[in-house]
Amino acid sequence: MIESLSLRAARINRNMTIENAAAKVGLSARQLYRLEAGETIPKWDIVVKLAEVYGYATDDLRIERKE
């Protein structure tokens, strides 16, 4: 198991732009930006799609909400 990655780090590790990743997941770039910034928490189905697109297990992704 790897150390958990932020959503942004997972995307960057795969050399994906926010626009490209968002399109593959079915989100707008703004929605993905808000997830990466911790402004919103994704529903489980979005976490699963992000993990698939980025090539990581869901447990490898760190989901945080910034207060």
Residue, then its C-alpha position, 0 to 999 in steps of 0.5 A: m500500500i502506498e501513502s495516501l495521496s491528495l486528489r490533486a497529487a493523484r491527478i498530477n502523478r498521472n500527468m492529467t489536466i484538471e479539465n481532462a480528468a474532470a471530463k473522464v469522471g463526468l464532472s466540470a473542471r470547477q467541480l473537480y477543483r472544488l473537490e481537490a481544494g477540499e471545498t466539497i466532499p465527493k459522493w462515493d461513486i465519484v471517489v470510485k471513478l476518480a480512483e479508476v481514472y487515476g489508477y489507484a485504489t480508493d483507499d489510496l486517495r485522501i479525501e479531506r474537507k477544509e474548514 
